[in-house]
Amino acid sequence: MALQRYSSRDEFGNLLATEQPQPVWAAPTAAAPLAARLMLPGSKSLTNRELVLSALADGPSLLRRPLHSRDSALMIEALKQLGVGIDEVPGDGAFGPDLRVSPAPELHGGVSIDTGLAGTVMRFLPPVAALALGPVAIDGDAAARTRPMRTTIQALRDLGVEVDDDGSGTMPFTIHGTGAVEGGELAIDASASSQFVSGLLLAAPRFTRGLELRHTGERLPSLPHIEMTIAVLAARGIAVENPTPGVWRVPSAPISSREVTIESDLSNAAPFLAAALVAGGTVTIDGWPDATTQVGAQLEHLLARFGAVVRRDGHSLTVDGGAGVRGGAALPGVDLDLSEAGELTPTLAALAALASTPSRLTGIGHLRGHETDRLAALRDNIQRLGGSVTELDGPEGGGLAIEPRPLHGGPWLAYDDHRMATSGALLGLAVDGIEVDDIGSTAKTLPEFPELWEQLLHGPAAARAEPINWLAL
């Protein structure tokens, strides 16, 4: 199944609007054990963080091997709207050009920003927009208007920024920037998303007094993403202090320009590596970093819990699934706290639905506020195929209890969520007749997914195509 190519923006529709409905995608079933070797595009989380910091830096930056996807295109367009220069330059990567980012002498308002369904855009851009001179209207896809935003809106108000949201606590809203943010002490409840913290930390060096940020909630999900934010700030000369858990101090200081190579997206590697456990055989991902703040690095031990043999060889990671579910192997059920790695839940839930004993995935109640309510979506999709899933609440932070049952083919709904689409593809390796209603939703972070999935099953000759140039559409 090759990814559909588009020759113009008119043919594509509008890249920065909700994608048009795609034909139902029949998930291919594995006919034989795998022997696949792949390299994936750059990390969405790192690309969008580096774009923000490059836009606020003291000189031009060069981003090598950035991700070119809907989420990154939305971030690029948003920063351009504020006056930032972003140009394509030739690169040596297989997934599109490099990006040169030239900060604006002064960020300007009088513009509208489309966040699509990108959490990094809707949570990272408002603090940047508060530094602009003039009003900045922020909106997104219809589904984005249900995602939690009250924490960001109230945080900006507490910092003295005027925000007009008609009392909704979500999009659409307008930020009335004055060209500067005073900063200082700020308390927020980021229980719904670590992105609330990261968005403020990224812009904080440009605040007049910097920022002392305190999280007041009982739980803080996805801590590795905050560690990623602190690491990219440190690489640009901004030392963030973390004197006690839930407190961060960011000085007011210049953000250094930088040339940086973006790591491959390790979370996007999840369905490919997990495929070895389903179809059997081996899957190798090249370009695996020695050390990283990406939560996808946890796949090494998480997939081992399902019985995989995981090997590191230089900058490559290989998962050996033995005979795999398709070959008659029995996957053990698992009991996992995924509070730090919630974005891996759809892949791991798909594996749990194929396991031979019950599983519990906990610490993931915050996934109800992601691109879709991922807990409800996984429950409904798996049950539609004959599985048994119960949503959990309580002190463990919410989760899923998955009981083993024979699965059958049927519709798998993506709900505009890239990770829901890829988990349907993963189950399809073992279950005949699964049909994903919107495989195009993978364009959010991995537009090459259908091609790469074919390469996984049949080798590179089945998936040759030029990479999409998202900025030229």
C-alpha positions in Angstrom: 0.0 0.0 0.0 2.0 3.0 -1.2 1.3 6.4 0.4 -0.8 8.6 -1.9 1.2 11.4 -3.5 -0.1 14.8 -4.2 1.1 17.2 -6.9 -0.3 20.4 -5.5 -1.9 22.0 -2.5 -5.2 22.1 -4.3 -5.1 18.4 -4.9 -4.0 17.6 -1.4 -6.7 20.0 -0.1 -5.1 22.0 2.7 -2.2 20.4 4.5 -2.8 22.5 7.6 -6.5 21.7 7.8 -8.0 18.4 8.8 -7.1 15.7 6.3 -9.8 14.6 3.9 -11.3 11.1 4.5 -9.1 8.4 3.0 -10.2 5.0 1.5 -10.5 2.2 4.0 -7.0 0.5 4.3 -7.0 -3.3 4.5 -4.3 -4.1 7.0 -2.0 -6.6 5.5 -1.5 -10.0 7.2 2.0 -11.4 7.7 2.5 -14.4 5.4 5.9 -15.2 6.7 8.3 -14.3 9.6 9.9 -10.9 9.2 13.5 -10.0 8.3 13.2 -6.3 8.1 15.7 -3.4 8.5 14.4 0.2 8.5 15.3 3.7 9.3 12.6 6.2 10.4 12.3 10.0 10.0 13.2 12.4 12.8 11.4 12.8 16.1 8.3 15.0 16.2 8.9 15.9 19.8 12.5 17.0 19.1 11.8 18.7 15.8 9.1 20.9 17.2 11.1 21.8 20.3 14.1 22.7 18.2 11.9 24.8 15.9 10.6 26.8 18.8 14.1 27.4 20.3 15.5 28.2 16.9 12.8 30.8 16.4 13.7 32.4 19.8 17.5 32.1 19.5 20.1 34.8 19.1 21.0 33.8 15.5 20.1 31.4 12.7 20.0 27.7 13.4 20.2 24.6 11.1 18.1 21.6 11.8 19.4 18.5 10.0 17.1 15.5 9.4 14.0 17.2 10.8 10.6 15.5 10.6 8.4 16.5 7.7 4.9 15.7 8.8 1.6 17.5 9.5 2.6 18.3 13.1 5.9 19.8 12.0 4.4 21.6 9.1 1.8 23.2 11.4 4.6 24.4 13.7 6.6 25.8 10.8 3.6 27.7 9.5 2.8 29.0 12.9 6.3 30.4 13.4 6.3 31.9 10.0 3.1 33.7 10.8 4.9 35.3 13.7 7.6 36.5 11.4 10.2 33.8 11.7 12.2 32.8 8.6 12.2 29.1 7.9 13.8 27.9 4.6 14.5 24.5 3.2 18.1 23.7 2.4 19.6 20.5 0.8 20.2 17.7 3.3 21.6 14.2 3.3 18.6 12.5 4.9 16.2 10.2 3.1 13.1 12.0 4.4 13.3 15.5 3.1 15.4 18.7 3.3 17.0 20.3 6.2 15.7 23.5 7.7 17.4 26.9 8.3 15.6 29.0 10.9 16.2 32.7 11.1 14.7 34.5 14.2 12.6 37.6 13.6 14.0 40.8 15.0 10.5 41.2 16.6 7.7 38.7 16.7 4.5 40.3 15.3 0.9 39.7 15.9 -2.2 40.4 13.8 -2.2 36.8 12.6 -4.1 33.6 13.1 -2.4 30.3 13.9 -3.8 26.9 13.0 -2.7 24.2 15.5 -4.4 21.3 13.7 -4.5 18.5 16.2 -0.9 18.9 17.3 -0.5 19.0 21.0 3.0 20.5 20.7 1.7 23.3 18.6 -1.3 24.1 20.8 0.8 24.0 24.0 4.2 25.4 22.8 3.0 28.3 20.6 0.9 30.3 23.0 3.8 31.3 25.3 5.8 32.2 22.2 2.8 34.2 20.8 2.6 36.1 24.1 6.0 37.6 23.2 4.6 39.0 19.9 3.4 42.5 19.5 -0.3 42.4 18.7 -3.1 39.9 18.8 -2.6 36.2 17.8 -5.7 34.1 17.3 -5.2 30.4 17.9 -7.5 27.6 16.7 -7.3 24.1 15.4 -9.2 21.1 14.2 -12.7 20.4 15.5 -11.3 17.6 17.7 -8.6 19.9 19.0 -11.3 22.2 20.6 -12.0 19.4 23.1 -8.4 19.0 24.2 -7.3 20.5 27.6 -6.0 24.1 27.2 -7.2 25.8 30.4 -3.8 25.4 32.1 -2.0 27.3 29.3 -4.6 30.0 29.1 -4.6 30.6 32.9 -0.8 30.4 33.1 -0.5 33.2 30.6 -3.1 35.3 32.4 -1.2 34.7 35.7 1.9 36.1 33.9 0.0 39.3 33.0 -0.9 38.4 29.4 -4.4 39.2 28.2 -6.1 36.1 26.7 -9.7 36.1 25.4 -11.3 32.6 25.3 -14.9 33.6 26.0 -14.6 31.5 29.2 -14.3 28.2 27.3 -10.8 27.2 28.6 -10.0 25.8 25.2 -9.6 26.9 21.6 -10.4 29.1 19.9 -8.7 31.9 21.9 -6.8 35.1 21.2 -3.6 36.2 22.9 -3.1 40.0 23.0 0.7 40.3 23.2 2.6 43.4 24.1 6.0 42.3 22.8 7.2 41.1 26.2 6.3 38.8 29.1 7.4 39.8 32.6 7.8 36.2 33.9 8.6 35.5 37.6 6.8 32.9 39.8 4.0 30.8 38.4 2.0 27.8 39.7 0.1 25.4 37.4 -1.6 22.0 37.5 -0.1 20.1 34.6 -1.8 16.8 35.5 -3.4 16.6 32.1 -0.2 17.0 30.0 3.5 17.5 30.5 3.3 19.8 27.4 1.9 22.6 29.6 5.3 22.6 31.5 7.4 22.2 28.3 5.7 25.0 26.5 6.4 27.5 29.3 10.0 26.3 29.8 10.8 26.7 26.1 9.7 30.4 26.0 10.8 31.3 29.6 14.4 32.4 28.7 12.8 35.2 26.7 10.7 36.4 29.7 12.0 39.5 31.3 12.5 37.8 34.7 12.8 34.3 33.5 10.4 31.8 35.2 10.1 29.8 38.4 7.4 27.2 37.6 5.7 25.0 40.2 3.5 22.0 39.4 0.6 21.8 42.0 -1.1 18.6 40.9 -0.8 15.1 42.4 0.4 13.5 39.2 2.7 14.6 36.4 2.6 12.3 33.4 5.3 11.8 30.8 8.2 13.2 32.8 10.8 12.2 30.1 9.2 14.8 27.8 10.0 17.5 30.4 13.6 16.0 30.7 13.8 16.3 26.9 12.8 20.0 27.1 15.4 20.6 29.8 18.1 18.9 27.7 17.4 20.8 24.5 17.5 24.1 26.5 20.8 23.1 28.1 22.3 22.4 24.6 21.5 26.0 23.8 23.1 27.5 26.9 20.0 27.6 29.2 20.6 25.8 32.5 17.2 24.9 34.0 17.3 24.2 37.7 15.1 21.5 39.1 15.7 21.9 42.9 12.8 19.7 44.0 10.3 17.5 42.0 7.8 19.6 40.3 9.7 22.9 40.4 11.8 24.4 37.6 13.8 27.6 37.4 14.7 29.1 34.1 16.9 32.2 33.8 16.3 35.1 31.5 19.2 34.6 29.0 19.9 34.5 25.3 19.1 31.2 23.6 22.1 30.1 21.5 21.7 29.4 17.8 22.7 25.8 16.9 23.2 23.2 14.2 21.5 20.1 15.4 20.8 16.7 13.9 17.3 15.4 14.9 17.2 11.8 16.3 14.9 9.3 14.6 11.5 9.1 16.2 11.7 6.2 18.6 8.0 6.2 19.5 7.2 5.9 15.9 9.4 2.8 15.9 7.0 1.0 18.3 4.6 -0.7 15.9 7.5 -1.8 13.6 9.5 -3.3 16.4 6.4 -4.9 18.0 5.6 -6.4 14.6 8.4 -9.0 15.2 6.4 -10.3 18.2 3.2 -10.6 16.1 4.6 -11.9 12.7 7.7 -13.6 14.1 11.2 -13.0 12.9 13.3 -9.9 13.4 13.0 -6.2 12.9 16.0 -3.8 13.1 15.7 -0.1 13.4 18.9 1.7 12.3 19.8 5.2 13.7 19.0 4.2 17.3 20.8 6.8 19.6 23.3 5.8 22.3 21.5 8.0 24.8 18.3 9.8 24.5 15.4 11.5 26.4 12.8 10.0 24.0 10.4 7.7 25.8 10.6 5.3 22.8 13.9 4.1 24.3 11.8 2.3 26.9 10.7 -0.2 24.1 13.9 -2.1 24.8 12.7 -3.4 28.1 8.9 -3.1 27.5 9.0 -5.4 24.5 11.2 -7.8 26.4 8.3 -8.1 28.9 6.2 -9.7 26.1 8.9 -12.2 25.4 11.0 -10.5 22.8 14.8 -10.8 22.6 16.2 -7.3 22.2 19.7 -6.6 20.9 21.7 -3.5 20.5 24.5 -3.4 17.9 26.1 0.1 17.6 23.3 2.4 16.4 20.9 -0.3 15.6 18.2 -2.0 17.7 16.9 -5.4 16.8 13.8 -7.2 18.2 13.5 -10.9 17.7 10.0 -12.2 18.1 10.8 -15.9 17.6 7.8 -17.6 15.9 5.5 -14.7 16.7 1.8 -14.9 17.4 1.2 -15.7 13.7 3.6 -18.7 14.1 1.8 -20.0 17.2 3.9 -18.4 19.9 2.1 -17.3 23.1 2.8 -13.8 24.3 2.7 -13.4 28.1 0.4 -10.8 29.6 2.0 -7.9 31.3 1.4 -5.5 34.2 2.9 -2.1 33.2 2.9 1.4 34.7 3.1 3.6 31.6 2.9 6.9 33.3 6.2 7.9 31.8 5.6 6.4 28.3 1.9 6.8 27.7 2.3 7.4 23.9 3.5 3.8 23.6 0.1 2.5 25.0 -1.7 1.9 21.7 1.1 -0.4 20.5 1.4 -2.2 23.8 -2.4 -2.6 24.1 -2.5 -4.2 20.7 0.1 -6.7 21.9 -1.8 -7.3 25.1 -4.9 -8.1 23.0 -3.0 -10.9 21.4 -1.4 -12.2 24.6 -2.3 -15.5 26.2 -2.9 -14.1 29.7 -4.5 -10.9 31.1 -2.7 -7.6 31.1 -3.0 -4.3 33.0 -1.7 -1.0 31.6 -1.9 1.8 34.2 -0.8 5.3 34.8 -2.4 6.5 31.5 -5.6 8.3 32.5 -4.2 11.4 30.8 -4.5 9.7 27.5 -8.2 10.6 27.6 -7.2 14.1 26.6 -4.9 13.2 23.6 -5.8 13.3 19.9 -8.8 11.2 20.9 -9.8 9.6 24.2 -7.3 6.8 23.6 -8.5 4.6 26.4 -12.1 4.6 25.1 -10.9 4.2 21.5 -8.7 1.2 22.3 -11.5 -0.4 24.4 -14.0 0.1 21.6 -11.8 -1.0 18.8 -10.5 -4.1 20.5 -14.0 -5.1 21.7 -15.3 -4.6 18.1 -12.9 -7.3 17.1 -14.1 -9.7 19.8 -11.6 -8.7 22.6 -12.3 -7.9 26.2 -11.1 -4.5 27.6 -12.1 -2.7 30.7 -11.2 0.9 31.5 -9.7 1.4 35.0 -9.8 4.4 37.3 -8.3 5.0 40.7 -5.0 5.7 42.4 -3.0 4.1 39.6 -3.9 7.0 37.3 -6.3 5.2 35.1 -5.7 2.5 32.6 -6.9 -0.6 30.7 -7.4 -4.2 31.8 -7.2 -6.5 28.8 -8.4 -10.1 28.8 -7.3 -12.6 26.1 -10.0 -13.6 23.7 -9.9 -14.8 20.1 -10.0 -11.8 17.7 -11.7 -11.6 14.3 -11.6 -9.1 11.4 -13.6 -6.0 11.3 -13.4 -2.2 11.2 -10.7 -0.4 13.2 -11.3 3.3 13.7 -8.4 5.8 13.8 -10.4 8.7 15.4 -8.0 11.1 13.7 -5.2 9.6 15.8 -2.0 8.4 14.2 -1.2 6.0 17.0 -4.7 4.4 16.8 -4.1 3.8 13.1 -0.8 2.1 13.6 -2.0 -0.1 16.3 -4.7 -1.4 14.0 -2.1 -2.1 11.4 -0.1 -4.1 14.0 -3.1 -6.3 14.9 -3.7 -6.8 11.2 -0.5 -8.8 11.0 -2.1 -11.6 12.9 -5.8 -11.1 12.4 -7.3 -11.4 8.9 -9.7 -8.8 7.7 -8.9 -5.7 9.9 -9.8 -2.5 8.0 -8.4 0.8 9.2 -10.7 3.6 8.3 -8.1 6.4 8.1 -4.5 5.3 7.6 -3.9 8.9 6.4 -4.1 10.0 10.0 -0.5 8.7 10.3 0.6 11.8 8.3 0.5 13.6 11.7 3.9 12.3 12.6 4.8 9.6 10.0 3.4 10.3 6.5 5.6 7.4 5.1 3.9 4.9 7.4 2.0 2.8 4.7 5.2 2.6 2.5 7.3 1.6 5.5 4.8 -1.0 6.5 5.0 -2.5 3.1 8.8 -2.4 3.4 8.5 -4.2 6.7 6.6 -7.0 5.1 8.1 -7.3 1.7 11.4 -5.3 1.6 12.4 -1.9 0.2 11.5 -2.8 -3.4 7.8 -2.7 -2.5 7.9 0.8 -1.1 10.1 3.0 -3.2 8.9 6.5 -3.6 10.3 10.0 -3.2 9.7 11.5 0.2 6.9 14.1 0.6 8.1 17.7 0.6 5.4 19.0 3.0 6.5 22.6 2.8 6.2 22.7 -0.9 2.6 21.5 -1.0 
